[in-house]
Amino acid sequence: MAQQKTESKPKADAQALPPKANFSEWFTQICSPSGAGLADVRYGIGGLMVHLPPTMRITRKLYEYFETEVENRGHEPVLFPTMIKEANLVVEKEHAGFTPEVFWVESAGSKPLEERLALRPTGETQIYPMFSLWLNSYNQLPFRIYQSRHTVFRNEMSTRPFLRGREFLFFETHNCYEDHESVMAEIAADMATMNRVIWGKLSIPHLFLQRPQWDKFKGAENTYVADCIMPDGKRNQISSTHDLGQRFSKAYDIKVLNANKENEFVHQSCFGPGIWRIMAALIGIHGDDQGLILPFELAPVQLVVVPIFKTANKEKVLGHAQILADRLKQAGYRVTLDERDKSPGFKYNDWEMRGVPVRIEFGERDLEAQSVMLKVRNQKEKATLSQAELLDRLPQLVAQHDQTLRDNAQAYFADKVNSAETLEDAIRLLDEKGGFVKVPFHGIGFESEAHAKTLQEKTGGAYVCGVKFGEVETESLAGRTCIITGAAAGALVYIARSH
């Protein structure tokens, strides 16, 4: 029978984080080597960072999730070179907007290159010239590829780990079809993939939105996104999928013979779940004042065994703790035995900061009683379990951990999605709660862009994020007026301040 015991206060030598309410400082500290050890920005080049082992283990799982998803949908893996010809970047006029942001390679050793090369900012301009060589018949469609576990480069002036960088982890699919209906079906499938991964596996609540025309990907007909809300109340875009229409196929001459033996330009889409941005959401949304809280399946270390000993019984306790850890490993868990020469309090708080879901404390009294003291990361109380029942009880405790994580995230997000009918109420909600505010607005076409700029000025930086996608709004626009112009509203849009 399990006995409950309330967790004691941290020992004096334990590491400390700033309170999460001070999100900027909290986020910086938790990412650092002295926090949860996720990233080190001291590389010496601004905007470039070292991805530390916990980050690599987490992002490796994220990549696995997305690779499995898109391969199940028929996408094949590819890997393109890091550099792109300058000529490729300027072929499509709208895509040339990226040119000032890229990094250029202008020489090989001391010899200038005949044509300078760009470090890839995204995949379109390197992949689509190859599509024009590979595709020639409608029988090859739909054609779906993905590129994974690579980095892209942009000359961002303001950088922050997992939110904005000059080099960051990337995942992208690129696809060709016979018609536009197939593009929209693919986009719906992209959104379903995001929901299965982001909500189903990671418990990150989000909205699917169609971006306004002035904020779409350059060269796209439309852009669709998944947006979540960070603890500072700001929007974090964690994926985008783009209806490219035939703009890129016409620019790069990607055409096939149709069933009537006529040449037709293909229709295209591309999809990019933001590996970095998802990492930021995991850290920010689920974490607390003590550190990370991670879904059990995703955690690099799922169980930590902390032996409690004195000099006289150290060898005895460590030996039995090793047997316990090996037993848990054999059951399929990722387990660490903490043998460091630190106090138990230090170890408890260090592993809490790192987001280990389950901590098992084991001392001489536990050895004698054939029991363990167990602490689930997001539960207040400890439980004493017999060693005989430990493996049988763990699945229940893991499920409790993950359900609490999900319930907390859902409650948090529900509080961050609100509605307003006037500009004054929208500003009040943005200031008091942050997050999304749904408002009646002029529209999302280019004719509404000037009003969006006015909104941004009057609200201290709130953006028109878009209209809900994939779910019909039940509210009527009848009799409702735009919060900026006062004229009849053309759309219900979600506004938010943004990262």
N, C-alpha and C positions, 0 to 999 in steps of 0.2 A: 504494500500500500504506500503510495507516495505521500510524503509529508511536505507541507508548504512552509517556506521561510522567506521573509521579506529581505530583499537585497540591502546589505549594509552600505554606508556612505563610502566613497572612494578614499583610499589611503593618501597620505600627504605626498608620497613620491610619484603619484600617478600623473600622466600627461593631462593637460587641460586644453580644451578648445574654447574659443569665444562662443557666447550663446548664438544659436542659430538665428535669433532675431536680428543679429548683426550679420546679415547674410553674406555680404561682400567679404568681410574679414574671415568669417567662418569657412566660406568656400575656399578662399586662398589657403588657409591653414590646413584644412582637411586634405587638400590635394597635394600638399608639400611632403617632402621626405620625413619631416618631423611630425606630420599628421598621419594620414592613412597610407602614405607612401605611394601615391598614384602617379605623380609627375615631378620632374625637376626642371625648372625654368632657367637654371644657371648654366646653360649650355654655352653661352657667350655670343649668341646671335639672337637678336630680338625677334620674338614671335615663333621661335623654334624651341622645342622642349624634348626631354627624354621621357619616353613612356616606360614607367617602372613596372616590375613584374605583376603586381595585382591588376593594373590596367590592361596589360597584355593578356592575362588569363581571362579577364572579363570580356574584353573586345573580341578575343578568339571565339568565345561562346556566342557573342552577338553575330559575328560573321557566320558561324555554323548555322544559327537559326535562319538567317536570310538566305544563305546558300541552299539549304535544304528546301526552303519555301520556293525559291524561284526555279530550282531544278525540277521540282515536282510540277511546275507549270510549263516546263519545256525549254527553259533557258539553258544555254551551254556556256561553260567558262572560257574566258580568253584573258590574255594579259598583253597590253600594248606597251611600247616604249615610253619612257618618261618625258622625252622631248618631242616637240611638234615644230614643223616648219612654219615660219612666219606667214608664208603665203596661205596656209590653211586657215589661219586665224582671221584673215581679212576677206576670205571668199564670200562669206555671208555677211552682209552689211550690218545687220542687227547684232550679230555675234561679235563684230569688231569692237563693241563696247568693252570687251574684256581686255583688249590689248594693253591699255595703260597699267593694268593691275598685275600683269604677269612678270615673272623673272626671266631675264634673257641670258642665254649663253652666246657670247660673241667671239670667242676664240678657242682654239684647241692648242693648249700650251701657249706659245708665243705667237702662233700664226692665226691671224683673223680668219673667221669663217666667211665664205662667200655669201651665205645667207644666215642670218642669226636664227637661233633656235629658242623656243620658249619651253620652260618647264610647264607641264600640262596644268591648266586651271580647272578643266573638266574634260570629259571624254569626247564630246561631240566632234570637235574639229580634228581629232586624230583618228577617230573611228569611222566617220562617214565617208571620207575618201576611199577607205578600203571596202565599204559596202558597195560603192559604185563599181568596184572590180569583181566583187563576189556574186552579186545578184544579177540575174538576167531573165528569169522566168517567174511567172506567178506561182508555179508549182513549188518554188522555194519559200513561199510565204505561208503562214507568218514566220518570220525570221527573228529569233530572240537570242541575245547573248548577254552575259554579265561579266563585269570586271570587279575583282574583290581583293581585299588585303593589300591595297596599294595606297600611296599618298598623292595628294594634289597640292598645288602651290598657288598662293595668291598674295600679292603685296599689300596685306592689310596693315593699316597704320596703328590701330588699337587692337591689342591681342590679349587673350586670356585662356588658360587651359580649358579645353573641351568646349569652349564657346566661340572663340574666334582665334585663328592662328594663321601664320604664313605657310605652314605645312600641316596637313591634317589627314587623318585616316578617312578612307572613302570606300564607297560601294555604289555601283551603278549598273543599271540594265539599259540596253538600247535595242529597239525593236522596230520591225517593218511589217506592214500589212497592205492588203489590197484596198481597204476602204476605211472610212472614218468610224463606222460603227464598231469595227474591230479595235480601233484605238480606244474608244470609250469603254469597251468591255475589258481591255487590258488595264485601264486606269482603275476601274472598279475592282479588278483582281489585285492591283497594287494596294488599294485601300484595305482590302480584306487581309492581305498579307501583313500589313502594318498592324491591324487590329489583333491578329493572332499572336504576333510577336510582342508588340508594345503593351497591349493590355493583357493578353492571354498568358504571356510568360513573364513580363516585367512589371505588370500592374501600374503602368503609367497612364493616367487618364488624359484624354486629349479630345480635340475637336477636329473633324475633317472639314476643310474650308476650300472654296474656290477663291483664289486671289483676285483682287480687282485688276483691270487691264493694265493700269500703269505700274503695277507691282509684280507682273508676271515675269517669267524667265525670258530674257531677250531672244527673240526668234520663235517663241512658242505662240500657239493660238490661245491656249489657256494653261494656267498652272493651278494644281491642286496640292494641298498640303495637310500634314498633321501638325497641329500646334498644341503644346502643353503650356502650363504656367509654372514658373519657378517661384521659390519662396519670397523673393522680393517683389512679387506681383507682376513680373514682366513675362511676356510671351517668349517661348523658345520653340523655334521651328525645328521639328525632329525628322521630317521627311518632306520630299516634294516629288511630284510626278507631273510630267508635262505632255500636253497634247501639242505635238510639233507640226501637225498638219502635213503639208507638202513643202514647207518653206526650206527645210534643210535638204530634202531630196532634190529640189530644184537647184539649190545652190551647189550641191556636190554631185549632181547628175546621177542620182540613184533611181534607175528606172528598170522596169521589167516588161517583157512581152506578156500581155494578158491573154485570156482565152480566145480572143478574136484576132490574135497576132498583131496587136497594136501596142506601141510603146506607151507605158504609163508611169508617172512618177509615183513612188510608194508613199504611203501614209506612215507616220512615225510617232513613237512615244519614247520617253526615257523616265527612269525611276531612280531616285536616290535617297534611301534611308540614311540619315546623318549619324554615322557611328559616333563621332565626337559629341554631337548634340544629345544623343541618347544617353551617352555616358554622363553628361552634365545633368540630365534629368534624373537619372538614377541616384546620383549623389545628392542633388538638391531636394527632390521631392520626398524621398524615403528617409533621408538622414535625420538625426536629432542632435541635441546638445552634446551627446556623448560620441557621435561619429556616424559612420556609415550604417545603414541597415539594408541588406541585400536579399533579394529572393534566394531561397535555399539552393535551387538548381544552379544559379549563376555564381554563387559565392566561391572564390578561389579556395578558401578553406571553409568547409562546412561545419566541422566539429573540431574544437580544440580541447585537449586534455591538459589540465593544469595540476601537476602534482604538488602537494603541500607537505613539506618535510622539514626536519631539523637535521643538523649535521649527523647526529647519532643514527637516524633512521633513513637517511637519504638514499642509500643504495637499495634498501628493501622497498621503499615506496616507489622509486623510479623503475625498478624491475617490474613490479606489478602494474604500474601505469603504462609501461611499454606493452605488456601483454594485453591490456585493455585497448590501447590504441591500435594494435595489430588486429585485434578482433573486429574493431569497427571498420578498419580498412578492408578486411576480408569481406565484410558485409556490403562493400561498394561505396563507402563514404570517403570524401577527401578529408583527411585527418592530420592534424599537427600535434605532436607532443612537445609542450613548452618546457624545456630543460634549462632555460636561461637562469643565470645567477641574479635574479631580480625578485622582489617581494611579490607575494600573491596579488596584493592590491594593484601593483604596477601592471602585472600581467593581465588581470581582469580588465582594466581600463584600456590597455593597449589593444586587446582583442576586440573589445567593444568598439573602439575607434575604427578598427579595420572591418567591422561589419560581419564578424563570424556569427552565424545564426545560433549555434548551440555551444555553450561552454560546459565542460564536465570537470568538476573539482574532485580531486582524489587524494586523500591523506591516510595516515595510519589507522585512524578510527574507522574510516570507510573500508579499509582493507579488512579490519577485524570483523566489521558488520556485513561484509560482502555487499556494500552499497556504494552509491556515488551521489554527489550533490550536483544537480543540473540546473543551468540557467539559460532560458531562451532569451535571445537578444532583445526582443521587443515586449517581453512580459516583466512585470514588476517583481514577481515572487520566484524564489528558487524552489526546487522540488527534490526531495530525497527519494531515490529509486533503488531497488535491489538490482544488483548486477544481472541477475537472472532475467529480470523483466525489461532491461534497458533496450535491447534490440526490438522487442515487441512494441514498446511504447514510443520509440523515436518517430515513426511515421506520423503518429497522432500529434506529437509535439511540433514536428516540421509543418504539418498542415495548419496548426494553430498559428505558428509564426507567419506563414505566408498569407493566411486569411486576415490576420491583424494588419499586416503591411498593406494589403489591398483595401481593407475597410478604411484605414486611416487616409490613404491616398484619395479614395473616392469621396470621403467626407470633406477633405481639404479642397478638392477640385470643385465640388458642388457649391462651396462658399465663394469660389472665385469666378463663377459664371452668373452674371446679374443682368438686369434690364433697366433701361431708362428711357423716358419719353422726351426729356429736355436736355439741353447742353449742360445746364447747371447740375442736374441730378447725375449726369454721366461723369462730370468732373468730380463730384463728391464721392461717387463710388470708386472711381479710379484712385483718388487720394486715400480713401479710408480702407478699401479692400484690395485694390489692384485687380489683376486678372482681366477677364473679358467682360465687357459691357455691351449687350445687344441693344442697338438703337435704330430707329427709322432714319434712313439716309437717302440722299439724292439718287445714288446708283453705284454701279461698279464699272461702268464704261468710261472711256477716256474723257467724256464730257463732264464727269464728276471729279476729275483729278484736282482741279483748283479748289473745290470745296473740301477735299481730303487734306490739302495743305493748310487751309484755314482751320480745320479741326485740329490738326497737329499743333498749330500755333496756340490755339486757345486752350488746349488740354495739357500742355506741358509735354508734348511728344507722343501722344497716342496715335497709332496708325489704324487705318481701315484694314483689318486683317482679311476680310472677305465675307462671303455668304456661306451658309452651311451647305455642304455637299454630301449627297448620298442619303440624306434624310430630309423629308419635306417639312418645311416650317408650317406649323398648324395655325399660327397667328395671321390674321388678315392685316393688310396694309390700308384698308378702307378708312378714310378719315384721319390718317396719321401723317404727320408732316416731318420733313427733314430737320434734324436738330441744328443744322447750319443755315440753310436757306429759308426755312419756314414754308417752302412749297411742298406739294404733295410728294410723299416719300416714294422712291422707286424700288427700294430694297431694305430688308432687315439685315444689317451688317454687324459684325462683331469688331469692336475696337479694343486696343490694348497698347500699353507701352511695351517696348521690345528690347530684347538683347540683340 
